[in-house]
Amino acid sequence: MSNIDYVITARRIKNNQFDSEPGPVRYLRVPRRASIPTPEHQTKGRGDLAKWVQEVRDLSDKCINPNSISPKGDVLIFLHGYNNDLKIIMERQRQLAKDLKAEGWEGVVIGFDWPSHDSTLNYLEDRSDAAEVALQLVAKGIKVLADGQGAGCEANIHLIGHSTGAYVIMEAFSQAEKDGDLYKSDWRVGQTVFIGGDVSSKSLSRDSQWAKPMFHRIMRLTNYSNPFDSVLGISNAKRLGVSARAGRVGLPKDAHDKAVNVQCGDYFQSLDPDKSTYFGTFNHSWHIGNRVFARDLAMTLEGAIDRNALPTRIHTNNQLILQDKPRPKYMQKWGISERS
């Protein structure tokens, strides 16, 4: 199945193609040769859906990472932001998987595709769609993960949200608290990551009621911030400057103990867009296609090194600053995956 990309989509089908309006959740096997997902890629019936889930679990179980603390494999679910079309969404998912693989992370990258218009004029409408889609992520995404863990699936599930994808993640955890069966069940998410996160910085404080359900269920939140992110500057301007974005200014001073901020501005300034791989607006979307970011992310997902000790981060002025440094030389000899 190495020639397949796995995607969960919440788009409506119209005229035999996915459009930019919400629809029922579908599970897709997208051939690597296909530039965009189409309805013909969806599973056929409950039996095929169960097979889709098992394929993902089997792939993750086969990808045992000697640098990871996960008992078996890892699954990373990627949630894109607004102003994304299907082509760029698939390009980012595939590039993210390629980058992580190149940096030594062994796992499966799945896309959670929610309806997002390709015009910034539709930005506010997209945020309304994001709230609706969060309900679907709970019912058809998080519940599937919870059922897998309850059945003895030991794969470690992680989430990464780009831009408004961070909003979808936070809202999904909030909605999960309101679901009686899910609230009572024993499920968790390993690492949650925001890149260019379009949520307010103050929403990630330790006393934020919106963030409380997320922090209850996750191991760690890593927020990658870039003060040169002009897209988030526009987002902030739409709110008259009263709600600074976490992806631009970082975490609040009273951030939750499970949250850590990685300031990327110094490193970002050293990058030449003409020599970089990226999809979309460079200052908002430079992460996917960048090997230094991928190296830091890989070690974050693995969880073997404390968040304050990753070699790709340097402490400066009470901040963690992204830097271009290699993994520890003898890391694979540390016996990280041994359980004795």
N, C-alpha and C positions, 0 to 999 in steps of 0.2 A: 504493500500500500504506500510505498515511498513516493509514488507519482500522484498522490492524492492530497489535497488540502481540505481540512475539515472546517466547516463553517456552520454556525447557527444563525439564521436570519429571521428577523421580525418584520420583513417587508411584505406589502401586499403584492399579489400577482395581478397584472392588468395587461391585456393584449399579449399574453404568453411571455411576459418579462416582469422582473421585479421593478417596482417604481418607488417613489419617495414617500409613500404613505404607509402607516402601520398596518400590519396584517398578522395572521396567525403564525406562530413560530414554526419554522421548518428546519430540518437537519440536512445538510448538504455534503456531498462528496464532490469536490470541484477538481476535475483533472488539471494537472499542472500546466497542460498546454492551453487551457481555457483562460482568456484574459479577464472574464467576469463570470460570476455565478449566474445560472439560468434555472428556471423551474425544473428542467429535466434532470438536474443534479440532486433533487430532493429524494429522501428515502420513500419507499413504497410500502406503507402499512406499518403496523406495530412491530411485526417480526423484523422488518428491515431496520426500524428505529433501534430496536434492542441490539441488532447486529452492529449498527453504527456506534452505539455507546461502547460495546464490547471491543470493537476495533481500536477505539481511542485508548481504552484501558490497556489493551494488549500492547499497543505501541509504546505507551508510557512505561509499562512494566519491563519492556525489552531495553529501554534506554536508561539503564542503571548508571548513574553518575557517581564515580568514586569520590568526587568533591562535595557531594550533597549529603545533607543529614536526613533526607527523605528515606523512609524504609524501603520504598520501591521507586516508581518513576515520578515524574513531574509533568503537570499539564498547566500551560499558561494560556489564559483566555484574554484575547486582545479586543478591547472596545474602542472603536474609532470615535472621532469627534464630528462636529457639524461641518458643513461645506465640503463633504466628501462624496465622490461618486464611486460606483462599484469598482471601476478599474483601479483607482488609486488605493482603495481599501485592500484589494487583493495584493497589490504591489507591496504595500506596507506589511501585511501579514507575512508574505513570503520572504521579504527582506529581513524582517525581524527574526524569523526562524533561521535564516541563513547566517545572520550576524551572531546569534547566540551559539549556534553550532560551531562556528569558526572560533569562538572564544571559549570553547570547552564545555558548554552547557548541553547536557543530554536531556531532551524532553520533547513534548509535543506542543506546538503553538496552534490554538484554535481561534477562529474569529467569531465574535458575536457582533453581527451586522444589524444595526438599527437604522430606520429610515431617516435619511439626512439629505436635505436639498443641496444643490450645488451652487447656490447663490447666497452671498452674505446678507442679502435683503430678507432672506427667510430665516435669519438667525433666531429671532425670538419665537417663531413658530416651531423651529426645531427643538427648542428647549421644552416646549409643551409636549412635543412628540416624545422627548426623552423621558418625561415623567410617566407617560403612558407605557412606554416600552419597558421601563423599570419593573412594572408589574409583571410583564411577560418574562423578564429575566428571572424574577423570583419563581414564578409558576413553572416555567419550562427550562430554566437554566440551573438556578441554585437548588431547586428541589431535586433535580436529576443528580446533582453532585451529592446532596445529602443522602439520597437513596443509595448511591454507590458506596459511600462511607459506611452506612449502616449495614450493608451487605458484606462488609469486610474488605472493600477496596482500599488499598493503602496508598494509592497515588496522592501526591501532594498537589492541591489545586491552588493556583495563583491567578491574580487579576492584574491587568495593566490597562489603564484608561488614558487615552490621549484627548486633550482638550475637553469637550463636553462629555466624553466618555467617562471622565472622573465623576461628573454629575450623575450619570446613569448608575454608576457603581454605588455611590452614596445613597441615592434614592432607593436602589434595590435592597440594600441592607435595611433601610428604614421601613420599607414595605414588608420585608420579611418578618419584622417584629410584630406586625399586625396579623400575620397568618398563624392561626393557632397551632396547627400541626407542625409547621416549620419552626415556630418559636420553641416548641417543646422538644424537638428532635435534637440529637447531638451531632452537629455538623460544624465544620470550620473551614476557613480559607487560610492558606499559609501566608504568602507575601502579597500585599496590594501595593501597586505602584501607580503614581500619577506623573505623566509627562505633559508639560504645557497645560497643567490642570486648570480648567475653567470653573473653579469653585472658589468662593471667597476664602481668604486666608483665615479669617476669624471662625469660619465653620469647622475648622480643625482644632479648635481649642479643647482643653480637657473637659470643660463643662458644656460643650455644644450638644444640645439634645438631638440634633440631626445626625451628628457623627457618632453618637453613643452606640447605636446598634452595630455599626461597622467595627468600631474598636472592640466591641464585645466578642466578635466572631473571628477576628484576624490575628495573626501573629505579629505583623509589623506593617506599617505604612511608610513607604519611601516616596517623598515628594521631590522631584527634580525641578528646580526653579531657574529661570533665566531672565534677568532684569531687562534684557534687550528684546524681549518678546513683544513685538508691536501689535500682534493680533490680540493678545490679552490686554494691551493698552486700549484698544478699541472697545473690547468687552467691558473694561472698567469705565470708559467714558460713557457708555450706554447707561451706566448706573450713577452718573454724575460724580464719579470719583469716590463714592462712599463705600465701595465694596471691593477692595484690592484683591486681585486674583492670586491664588496660591502658586500658580505656575509662573508668576512674574515676581512676586515679592517674597515668596517662601512661606514658612509656617509662622503663626503668631507667637509672641513671647510665652504665652501660657499654653503651648501646644501639648497635646496628649502625650503621655509617656511612651506610647507605642509608635509615635510618629518621629521620623527623622527627615531633615531637609538636606539635600545636596545642591549647593549653589553651583551652577554651571556657567555663569556669565564670563568668568575669567578665561575658561577653556574655550567657550564659544567665540570669543573675540579673536582667537588664533586661527579660526577655520576660514578657509577660502571657499566660498560657495561654488566657484568654478571647478574646484578639485574635489568636491564632495558628492556623495550619493544621498539624495533626499527626494521626497515626494510631497509637493505642495509648497507652501511658503517657508523659506529656509529658516527664518528665526523662530518659527513656531513648530517646525517639523523636522529639524536637523537630527534628532535623536536616532531615528530609524534609518540605518545606513552608516552610522558612525560606530567604529569598532571600540573606541574608548568607552563610550556610553554602554555598549553591549557588554564589555568586560565587567564594568561595575554592576550592571544589571544581572549578569550571570552569577557573580559571586553573591549578590543580594538574594537571588532566588535559591541558591544552594544553602545559604544559612549557616555555613560552617565557620565563618569569620564574623566577629562582632561588628556591628554597623559602624563603630567608631575606629575600627582598625583596618578596614579595607585599604589596600595599598593604592587604590585609585582615588583615594580621598586624602586631603591634607587639612589639618586644623589651622585656621587662620582667623584671628579676631572672633573667636567663639563660633566659627562657622566650619562646616565641612565643605571643602571646595574640590570639585572634580579635577583630576589631573591624569596625565598620560603616564601610567606606570604599569609594569607587567604584574601578573599573578606572582605569589611567592614561589620561588624557584623549585622547592621540594614539596609543594603542596600535595601532590598525588602520592607521596610516600608517608603522609601523616596517618593513614589508616582511618580516615574520616568515616567511611562507610561501615567500618567494623562496629559491632554492637556490644562487645565485651568490655 
